Amino acid sequence: MFTLRPCAAACGRAAISGSHLCAVHAASPEEEARRIGAFILEESDIKDLNAPGLNFISTDFSNRTFYGCNFMGSSFSMCLFTGSTMRMCFFDSAAFENCDFSGGDLQFISFAGSAIVNCTFENSELIHLNYSGTTIIDTTFNDSNLYNSRFINAEIKNSDFIDCNIKKVFFINARQDGVSFKSSNTAEAVFTQEEM
């Protein structure tokens, strides 16, 4: 699991891997994001990476394996995560726009409190994921296995869960508008506290 080294500026935030400073105090947060992106392109297995608060644009995270990485508070625009494997990674309070996670194998990942807009998680293993408190708009999860994931207090708009396994998926207090669960096993999901 990533080590939270404090920022040398004593601000209480965590320093970025390979740096003594956090994203707020780095001389060039854009350069730090490019440096982390280049590191990811060079490696097939990424472990214990700490990259909170960075802004990634058109970065290729695809076909990589991530273990115990921290991207909390980061933003991702037009990034590729296709075919990636992730275990115990944290994307809490992050922002995703026009990103592709299709064909991924994600387990024990937290997206809590994030904003996910116009993204795809199609044809993926999304097991034990935490989307609690997340805003999800114009996003597709079609043909995916979401076993035992959480969408508690999420806001889900114009998104599809078509032909998905949603067994033991919790949607308690999730606000839904324009959501399709066509051909998914909704009887095995939990939509209200009374169903627990």
Order of alpha helices (4+ residues) and beta strands (2+ residues): alpha-beta-beta-beta-beta-beta-beta-beta-beta-beta-beta-beta-beta
